[in-house]
């Protein structure tokens, strides 16, 4: 009887310890985020509006690259991945309801950049302070390198 209680107590303790450990997916995400921060990218867990389902929010991670000071001549814009063909401004991407692609002199450069992004990138954003890619982190280190290159190209526009 005493042995059964000891075995049960040890099982509960070991089970609790295993429950707290990060899963392989979480370890991969932590590795990607640390690698991104080592490369000078800022990583932020965030929620954004789901353009495909009004009223819904998407949980994703923003990978940002900034110049430090703001760049007053950089335009503020946001591209959303879309599957609705009538809303596409750039091969599967839409500027949304308020912006038109005709307002952007660098539209071809933007187009070249976003076509290099993996399918799980859902938003690309440019502000006076930074460029950001909102990503679901389904890729690996090579995908992170691709995202970093796109962020650098967008920052240079």
C-alpha positions in Angstrom: 0.0 0.0 0.0 2.8 2.4 0.9 4.6 1.6 -2.3 1.5 2.4 -4.4 1.2 5.8 -2.7 4.9 6.6 -3.3 4.6 5.5 -7.0 1.5 7.7 -7.4 3.1 10.7 -5.7 6.2 10.4 -8.0 4.0 10.0 -11.1 2.1 13.1 -10.1 5.3 15.1 -9.6 7.0 13.9 -12.8 3.7 14.5 -14.7 3.5 18.0 -13.5 7.1 18.7 -14.4 6.5 17.4 -18.0 3.3 19.4 -18.3 5.2 22.7 -17.7 8.0 22.0 -20.2 7.6 23.7 -23.6 6.4 21.6 -26.5 8.7 21.0 -29.6 6.7 23.7 -31.4 7.2 26.2 -28.6 10.9 25.4 -28.5 11.1 26.0 -32.3 9.3 29.3 -32.0 11.5 30.4 -29.1 14.6 29.6 -31.2 13.2 31.5 -34.2 12.4 34.5 -32.0 15.8 34.5 -30.4 17.5 34.3 -33.7 15.4 37.2 -35.0 16.3 39.3 -32.0 20.0 38.4 -32.5 19.7 39.7 -36.1 18.3 43.1 -34.8 14.6 42.4 -35.4 12.0 43.2 -32.8 9.5 40.5 -32.1 6.1 41.2 -30.6 3.2 38.9 -30.0 0.1 40.7 -31.3 -3.5 40.4 -32.4 -4.8 41.9 -35.7 -8.1 42.1 -37.4 -8.9 39.1 -39.7 -9.7 40.7 -43.0 -11.4 37.5 -44.2 -13.8 37.3 -41.2 -15.1 40.7 -39.9 -15.1 40.9 -36.2 -12.5 38.2 -35.7 -9.0 38.7 -34.5 -5.9 36.7 -35.5 -3.1 35.9 -33.1 0.3 36.3 -34.8 3.8 37.6 -34.2 5.1 40.9 -35.6 8.7 40.9 -36.8 9.9 44.5 -37.1 12.9 46.3 -38.4 13.4 50.0 -37.7 16.0 52.6 -38.5 15.9 54.1 -35.0 14.6 57.6 -35.9 11.5 58.1 -37.9 11.7 58.6 -41.7 9.4 61.4 -42.5 9.1 60.6 -46.2 8.1 56.9 -45.7 4.5 56.3 -46.4 2.2 54.6 -43.9 0.5 51.6 -45.5 -0.6 48.1 -44.6 -1.1 45.1 -47.0 -3.4 42.2 -46.0 -3.2 38.7 -47.5 -6.5 38.0 -49.1 -8.1 35.2 -51.1 -10.9 37.4 -52.4 -10.0 38.0 -56.0 -12.0 41.2 -56.4 -9.9 42.8 -53.5 -6.5 41.9 -54.8 -4.2 44.8 -55.5 -0.9 42.8 -55.6 -1.0 39.0 -56.3 -3.0 37.9 -53.3 -2.6 41.1 -51.2 -4.9 44.0 -50.7 -4.3 47.5 -49.3 -7.7 47.4 -47.7 -10.6 49.8 -48.2 -8.9 53.2 -47.6 -5.7 53.0 -49.7 -5.2 52.5 -53.4 -2.1 51.1 -55.0 -2.0 54.0 -57.4 -0.9 56.2 -54.4 2.4 54.4 -54.1 5.3 55.2 -56.4 7.2 52.1 -55.3 4.4 49.7 -55.9 6.6 47.4 -58.1 9.3 47.2 -55.4 6.6 46.4 -52.8 5.2 43.8 -55.1 8.6 42.2 -55.6 9.0 42.1 -51.8 5.7 40.6 -50.8 5.8 37.9 -53.5 8.9 36.5 -51.7 7.0 36.0 -48.4 5.8 32.6 -47.2 2.1 31.8 -47.2 1.7 32.2 -43.5 2.7 35.9 -43.6 -0.7 37.7 -43.2 0.1 41.4 -43.0 2.9 43.7 -44.2 3.1 47.1 -42.7 5.1 50.3 -43.2 5.2 53.2 -40.8 7.5 56.2 -40.4 9.3 54.2 -37.6 9.5 50.7 -38.9 8.5 48.0 -41.3 6.7 44.9 -40.0 5.7 41.5 -41.1 2.9 39.7 -39.2 3.7 36.0 -39.4 2.3 32.7 -38.0 5.8 31.3 -37.6 5.2 28.1 -39.6 8.7 28.2 -41.2 12.2 27.6 -40.1 15.5 29.5 -39.9 15.6 29.8 -43.7 12.2 31.4 -43.7 13.4 33.8 -41.1 16.3 34.8 -43.4 13.8 35.4 -46.2 11.7 37.6 -44.0 14.7 39.5 -42.8 15.7 40.2 -46.4 12.2 41.4 -47.3 12.2 43.7 -44.2 15.5 45.2 -45.2 14.3 45.8 -48.8 11.1 47.4 -47.5 13.0 49.6 -45.1 15.2 50.9 -47.9 12.1 52.1 -49.9 
